[in-house]
Amino acid sequence: MRVSIVTPSFNQAKYLEQTIRSVLDSNIPELEYFVMDGGSLDGSVEIIKKYSDRLAGWVSEIDHGQADAINKGLRQSTGDVVAWLNSDDFYLPGAISKALCFFELHPDAGLIYGNVLSVDAAGKTFNLQTFRSYDLVDLMSFHIISQPGVFMRRSILEKAGLLEPRYHLLLDHQLWLRIASLSKIYYVPETLAAARYHPEAKNLSRTADFGSEAFQIVEWMKSDPAFQSLYNKNQNQILGGAHRLNAFYLLDGGFYVQSLKAYWQAFRFNPSVVLKEWYRIIYALLAMAGLKNLRKFYIQIRQWLKTKKLS
């Protein structure tokens, strides 16, 4: 079974080599790897050239954003299984092999996803993102899975279509929705990759914008025939999830008042989704009171709660 990996990159030289090595060092016999650089001027091209003889293809040219870069690579790929890995993330040893094995054992799988480490700019782990088995309604309700831990079957991706360029923050989630509407998705209880959190990353630098994109997806689901019926049956759950997502990112961005308002909106539609995040609301209230140094304690509580769920 052949696997194709695409890495979109733009001015990420400090992380790019680790990303590339995590793919090439996987020792997969039938691996094709594309690096699609957006015209970096920070030394990225020199790093790519260093590994060019092991790449199926690469470019360094101005593009129209992340979706455009990934789509260019996916169009060239020929693998039975495909994925993309951003230039500041990396796979853990054995991740690609585990994904391929799972697809071979589950011919009905259109997409699989696993757990993902959260690491800082220096590569130090500070959290483990764990998930569970989600269905289409869960994804419609904005249960987010971490993109570096996702692999797709090519035949399903071709039916679903490539990434929508109009989305910039939740472009992956919108694609997962389209795939989940066509095929089965599976959770693999393995830690497959690491997602890097650093000041330039979108999940930290654009936290105030995630909510607006979530509500764009809500409007799309309301009008798309593939989702209309499920949307109408689960509207409160979906809207509660969209507001919760908005609150989550606003809090991570330090917008404490706005985050609490978003949590209130989520509570109005689906109280249960907010009650599960009581510790985040307490953190927002304490942070507003000037106790921002409780961030470390908050992360420890969050990790402990995840551990309790898994036990």
C-alpha positions in Angstrom: 0.0 0.0 0.0 1.5 3.3 -1.1 1.3 6.4 1.1 1.6 10.0 0.0 2.5 12.9 2.5 2.4 16.6 1.6 4.1 19.3 3.7 3.0 22.9 3.0 5.6 25.3 4.2 6.3 29.0 4.4 9.2 30.5 6.4 9.4 27.7 8.9 13.1 26.9 8.6 13.6 26.4 12.3 11.2 23.5 12.4 11.1 22.2 8.8 14.0 19.8 9.0 12.5 17.9 11.9 9.2 17.7 10.0 10.9 16.3 6.9 13.0 13.8 8.8 10.0 12.5 10.7 8.5 11.5 7.3 11.6 10.3 5.6 12.9 8.3 8.6 9.7 6.3 8.7 11.3 3.7 6.4 8.1 3.1 4.4 9.0 1.2 1.2 6.2 2.8 -0.9 6.4 6.4 0.4 6.1 9.5 -1.8 6.7 12.8 -0.1 6.0 16.3 -1.5 7.1 19.6 0.0 5.2 22.6 -1.3 7.0 25.8 -0.2 5.3 29.2 -0.6 8.4 31.1 -1.6 10.2 31.2 1.7 13.2 33.5 2.2 14.4 32.2 5.6 16.6 29.3 4.5 13.8 26.8 4.0 14.7 26.1 0.4 18.3 25.1 1.3 16.8 22.6 3.8 14.4 21.2 1.1 17.3 20.9 -1.4 19.2 18.9 1.2 16.6 16.1 1.0 15.4 16.7 -2.6 16.8 13.3 -3.9 14.4 11.6 -1.4 11.3 13.7 -2.4 8.7 12.8 -5.0 8.5 16.5 -5.8 8.9 20.0 -4.3 8.4 23.6 -5.3 9.1 27.0 -3.8 6.8 29.5 -5.3 4.2 32.1 -4.2 0.9 30.3 -3.6 -2.6 31.3 -2.4 -2.3 30.0 1.1 -2.2 26.8 3.0 -5.1 25.1 1.2 -3.7 25.9 -2.2 -0.3 24.5 -1.3 -1.7 21.3 0.1 -4.0 20.8 -2.8 -1.2 21.2 -5.3 0.7 18.4 -3.5 -2.4 16.1 -3.2 -3.1 16.5 -6.9 0.3 15.2 -7.7 0.2 12.3 -5.2 -0.6 8.7 -6.2 -0.8 7.0 -2.8 -3.6 4.7 -1.6 -3.4 6.6 1.7 -2.7 10.4 1.9 -2.1 12.9 4.6 -0.5 16.3 5.1 1.9 17.4 7.8 2.5 21.0 8.4 6.1 22.3 8.5 6.1 22.9 12.2 4.6 19.5 13.2 6.2 16.0 13.1 5.3 12.3 13.1 6.3 10.1 16.0 8.3 6.9 15.1 6.0 4.2 13.6 3.1 6.5 13.0 2.8 6.0 9.2 3.2 2.3 9.5 0.5 2.1 12.1 -1.8 4.1 9.9 -1.2 1.9 6.9 -1.8 -1.3 8.9 -5.1 0.1 10.2 -6.3 0.8 6.7 -5.4 -2.7 5.6 -7.3 -4.2 8.5 -10.3 -1.9 8.0 -11.2 -1.6 4.3 -14.3 0.5 5.1 -12.2 3.2 6.8 -12.2 6.5 4.8 -10.3 8.4 7.5 -8.5 7.5 10.7 -7.2 9.8 13.5 -5.1 9.3 16.6 -3.8 11.2 19.6 -1.4 14.1 19.2 1.2 15.6 21.5 1.2 19.3 22.1 4.8 20.6 22.0 6.2 24.1 22.4 8.7 25.9 20.1 11.6 23.9 21.6 9.8 20.6 21.1 9.0 20.1 24.8 5.7 18.2 25.4 3.2 20.1 27.6 -0.1 18.2 26.8 -1.5 15.1 25.1 -4.5 15.6 22.9 -6.7 12.5 23.3 -9.9 11.8 21.5 -12.6 9.1 21.2 -14.7 7.6 18.4 -16.7 10.4 16.7 -19.5 10.1 14.3 -20.7 12.7 11.7 -23.0 14.5 14.2 -20.0 14.8 16.6 -18.0 16.5 13.9 -20.9 18.7 13.0 -21.0 19.7 16.7 -17.3 20.8 16.4 -15.6 18.0 18.2 -12.2 18.8 16.7 -9.6 16.2 15.9 -6.0 17.1 15.6 -4.9 17.4 11.9 -1.3 15.9 12.3 -2.8 12.6 13.5 -5.1 12.2 10.5 -4.7 9.9 7.5 -7.2 9.5 4.6 -8.0 6.9 2.0 -7.4 8.4 -1.4 -10.5 7.0 -3.0 -12.7 8.7 -0.4 -10.8 12.0 -0.7 -11.4 12.0 -4.4 -15.1 11.6 -3.8 -15.1 14.3 -1.1 -12.9 16.8 -3.0 -9.9 18.7 -1.9 -9.6 21.5 0.7 -11.8 24.5 0.3 -9.5 27.6 -0.1 -12.1 29.9 1.5 -11.3 28.4 4.9 -8.0 29.2 6.6 -8.3 28.0 10.2 -10.9 25.1 10.1 -10.1 24.0 6.5 -9.2 20.6 7.8 -12.4 20.2 9.9 -14.6 21.1 6.9 -12.8 18.4 4.9 -13.3 15.8 7.7 -17.0 16.6 7.6 -17.2 15.9 3.9 -15.3 12.7 4.3 -17.4 11.5 7.3 -20.6 12.1 5.3 -19.3 9.6 2.7 -17.5 6.9 4.7 -16.7 5.5 8.1 -14.1 7.3 10.2 -12.1 5.5 12.9 -10.3 6.6 16.1 -6.9 4.9 16.6 -6.0 5.0 20.3 -2.3 5.6 19.5 -0.2 8.8 19.7 0.8 9.4 16.1 2.2 12.9 15.8 3.1 16.1 17.6 1.5 19.6 16.9 3.8 22.5 17.7 2.4 25.6 19.5 4.5 28.7 19.0 3.7 32.4 18.7 3.5 32.4 14.8 1.2 29.3 14.7 -2.4 30.1 13.7 -3.8 28.3 16.8 -2.1 31.0 18.9 -1.8 34.0 16.6 -5.4 34.0 15.3 -7.5 32.7 18.2 -10.1 35.4 17.8 -10.9 34.3 14.3 -11.8 30.6 14.8 -15.3 31.4 15.9 -16.3 33.3 12.8 -15.0 30.4 10.6 -17.0 27.9 12.7 -20.1 29.9 12.1 -19.3 30.0 8.3 -19.3 26.2 8.5 -22.6 26.2 10.3 -24.2 28.2 7.5 -22.7 25.8 5.0 -24.1 22.8 6.8 -27.5 24.4 7.0 -27.7 24.8 3.2 -25.8 21.7 2.0 -28.1 18.7 1.1 -25.7 16.2 2.6 -26.0 17.8 6.1 -29.4 19.6 6.2 -31.4 16.8 7.7 -28.9 16.0 10.4 -28.5 19.7 11.1 -32.2 20.3 11.6 -32.3 17.3 14.0 -29.3 18.4 16.0 -29.3 22.2 15.7 -28.9 23.0 19.4 -26.1 20.6 19.8 -24.3 22.0 16.7 -24.8 25.6 17.7 -23.7 24.9 21.3 -20.5 23.3 19.8 -19.8 26.2 17.6 -20.1 28.7 20.5 -18.0 26.4 22.7 -15.2 26.3 20.0 -15.3 30.1 19.9 -15.0 30.3 23.7 -12.2 27.8 23.7 -10.0 29.7 21.3 -10.9 33.1 22.8 -9.8 31.9 26.2 -6.5 30.5 24.8 -5.9 34.0 23.2 -6.5 35.8 26.5 -9.9 37.3 25.5 -11.4 36.4 28.9 -14.6 38.5 28.8 -15.4 37.5 25.2 -14.7 33.9 26.1 -17.2 33.9 29.0 -19.8 35.5 26.8 -19.2 32.7 24.2 -19.5 30.1 26.9 -22.8 31.6 27.9 -24.1 31.3 24.4 -23.0 27.7 24.2 -24.8 27.0 27.5 -28.0 28.4 26.1 -28.0 25.9 23.3 -26.3 22.9 25.0 -25.6 23.2 28.7 -23.8 19.8 28.9 -21.0 20.9 26.5 -20.2 23.8 28.8 -20.4 21.9 32.1 -17.6 19.6 30.8 -15.3 22.7 30.7 -16.0 24.1 34.1 -12.3 24.4 34.8 -11.8 26.6 31.8 -14.5 28.9 33.0 -13.0 29.1 36.4 -9.6 29.9 34.8 -11.2 32.7 32.8 -12.7 34.2 35.9 -9.5 34.0 37.9 -7.5 35.4 34.9 -9.9 38.4 34.8 -9.1 38.9 38.5 -5.5 39.2 37.7 -4.4 35.7 38.6 -2.9 34.9 35.2 0.0 32.9 36.7 -2.4 30.0 37.3 -1.9 29.0 33.6 0.4 26.1 34.6 -2.0 24.9 37.2 -4.8 25.0 34.6 -2.9 22.9 32.2 -2.2 20.3 35.0 -5.9 20.1 35.8 -6.7 19.7 32.1 -4.2 16.9 31.7 -5.4 15.2 34.9 -9.0 15.2 33.7 -8.0 13.6 30.4 -6.1 10.9 32.3 -9.2 10.2 34.4 -11.3 9.8 31.3 -8.9 7.3 29.9 -8.7 5.2 33.1 
